[in-house]
Structures are given as structure tokens and as C-alpha cells.
Amino acid sequence: MNVLAPVKSLMSSKLITVNPADKLTVVKEVFDENPIHHIPVVRFKEIVGIISKGDFLHFLRGFSRNEEDRFVNYARLRAYTAEDIMTKGLAKVGPNDRINVALDLFLTNRFHAIPVVDQGDLVGIITTFDIIKELAGEKVTADQILNSREEDE
């Protein structure tokens, strides 16, 4: 992977977003129906927060410890909004920022997703999964294997 390539070469641009006023029933539906782990919260095209699947599940577990409380959970999902549980104050990158800038943000802040913003509008998201997927897809040459063995000795 070329860490000097622009973020736009790895980012996801087909995003599923929610509005800050959306009830958490909508957030649950998005997570249940899509293989994603982060939902950007947007007001028009401006990102105002993000909800991770882990934070959402933590919110749910805080209210219910067993199956009998599922009706209580549903009532709470209808009572709270995306804005109530979203993470605010996000780090952001531009589509032309280099991948190493995103890597530094991931390492320093232990984020797993960073919104990609262009002139104030959300245009994508880059995640640690995007980077792992790119690295896993790289081909390794015989020379690289031999050189790594020599370095280990």
C-alpha cells in the first residue's frame, strides 16, 4: 500500500447516514440491515457526529441485561435520538490528504473511522477495516520474503 496515496483511493463513498433527530430505532435498523460498523450523523451534508456499532451496543446493554427487558429497550430506542449517543468533535481528513495522515490519526486517537470532508460536506469515510483490507489484498513477492528473512537473522 502506498501511504502517500490520497485517502480517496481507499475511502468508502457510498454512505448510509442518519440525521441527529432520528430515533435510535432508525440507527438499530441501519446496523441490523447493513454490514457496517459506523454511521455518520449528518445535518444536510455536514457531519455533526458518528455512531459506532460498539457504542450503540454499549448503550443498549446499559439498559438491559436480559431478554425480558427487550420491551424496555424498544421504548428507550424510541425515546432517544442519534444526537443523544453520537460522538462529537471528530477528527476529519480531506479526500486528497495522504493515507499516512489517516494512519497517524488512527494511531494517536485510537479511532476506527474518520470522516472524509470536502469543503464542509461529508464525501466519504475511511476505516481501519479499509486499510486492513487493502493490506491483505497486496501480493508479496519472493524477494520481499527473502529480504524479510535476512533482516530477521
C-alpha positions in Angstrom: 0.0 0.0 0.0 1.3 3.4 -0.9 0.8 5.5 2.3 1.4 8.6 0.2 -1.7 7.9 -2.0 -4.7 10.1 -1.3 -7.4 9.0 1.2 -10.0 9.0 -1.6 -8.2 5.9 -3.1 -9.3 3.8 -0.1 -12.4 5.6 1.4 -15.9 4.4 1.1 -18.1 6.9 -0.6 -21.4 5.0 -0.6 -22.5 6.0 2.8 -25.6 5.3 4.9 -26.2 8.2 7.2 -28.7 9.3 9.8 -30.0 12.7 10.9 -29.3 13.9 14.5 -33.1 13.9 15.2 -33.6 10.3 14.0 -34.8 7.9 16.7 -32.4 5.1 17.8 -34.9 2.7 16.2 -33.6 4.0 12.9 -30.0 3.5 14.0 -30.8 -0.1 15.1 -32.4 -0.8 11.7 -29.4 0.5 9.8 -27.0 -1.6 11.8 -29.3 -4.7 11.6 -29.7 -4.4 7.8 -26.2 -3.4 6.7 -22.7 -4.9 7.3 -21.3 -1.6 8.7 -19.8 -0.5 12.0 -20.0 3.3 11.8 -22.9 5.5 10.9 -22.1 9.2 10.1 -24.7 11.6 11.6 -25.3 14.4 9.2 -27.3 17.6 9.1 -27.8 18.2 5.4 -24.3 17.3 4.1 -22.4 18.4 7.1 -21.1 15.7 9.5 -22.0 16.5 13.1 -21.2 13.2 14.7 -20.7 9.4 14.3 -22.2 6.4 16.0 -20.1 3.2 16.2 -21.8 -0.1 16.5 -19.8 -0.7 19.7 -21.1 2.5 21.3 -24.7 1.6 20.2 -24.5 -1.9 21.7 -23.0 -0.4 24.9 -25.9 2.0 25.1 -28.3 -1.0 24.7 -26.6 -3.1 27.3 -26.7 -0.2 29.8 -30.5 -0.6 29.8 -30.9 -4.3 29.5 -29.1 -7.3 30.9 -31.6 -10.0 29.8 -34.1 -10.9 27.1 -37.1 -10.0 29.4 -36.1 -6.3 29.1 -36.4 -6.1 25.3 -39.6 -4.1 25.6 -37.9 -1.6 27.8 -35.1 -1.4 25.3 -37.6 -0.7 22.4 -39.2 2.1 24.4 -35.8 3.6 25.1 -34.8 3.3 21.4 -37.9 5.4 20.6 -37.2 7.9 23.3 -33.6 8.7 22.4 -32.1 10.1 19.2 -28.9 9.7 17.3 -27.7 13.1 18.7 -28.0 11.7 22.2 -25.4 9.0 21.7 -23.3 10.2 18.8 -19.6 11.0 19.2 -18.9 14.7 18.5 -15.7 16.6 18.0 -14.5 14.3 15.3 -11.1 14.3 13.5 -11.6 14.7 9.8 -9.5 14.3 6.7 -9.8 15.6 3.2 -10.1 13.3 0.1 -6.7 14.5 -1.1 -4.9 14.1 2.3 -2.5 11.2 2.2 -3.2 7.9 3.8 -0.4 8.3 6.3 -2.3 11.3 7.7 -5.2 9.0 8.4 -2.8 6.4 9.9 -1.4 8.9 12.3 -4.9 9.9 13.4 -5.8 6.2 13.9 -2.7 5.6 16.0 -2.8 8.7 18.1 -6.6 8.7 18.9 -7.4 5.0 18.6 -10.3 5.9 16.2 -11.6 3.2 13.9 -13.3 5.5 11.4 -12.5 9.0 10.1 -15.0 11.1 8.1 -13.7 12.4 4.8 -14.9 16.0 4.2 -14.5 18.2 1.2 -15.4 21.9 1.6 -17.5 21.1 4.6 -19.5 18.3 3.0 -19.2 14.7 4.0 -17.9 12.8 0.9 -16.7 9.5 2.5 -15.3 7.6 5.4 -12.1 5.8 5.9 -11.8 3.0 8.4 -9.2 0.7 9.8 -11.0 -2.1 8.0 -10.4 -0.3 4.6 -6.7 -0.2 5.4 -6.5 -3.8 6.6 -8.5 -5.0 3.5 -6.0 -3.1 1.2 -3.0 -4.6 3.0 -4.5 -8.1 2.9 -5.0 -7.9 -0.8 -1.4 -7.0 -1.6 0.7 -9.5 -3.3 4.0 -10.4 -1.7 7.0 -11.1 -3.9 9.6 -13.8 -3.4 12.3 -11.1 -3.0 10.3 -9.4 -0.2 10.0 -12.8 1.7 13.8 -13.4 1.3 14.7 -9.9 2.4 12.5 -10.2 5.5 14.2 -13.5 6.4 17.6 -11.9 6.0 16.5 -9.0 8.2 15.4 -11.4 10.9 18.8 -13.1 11.1 
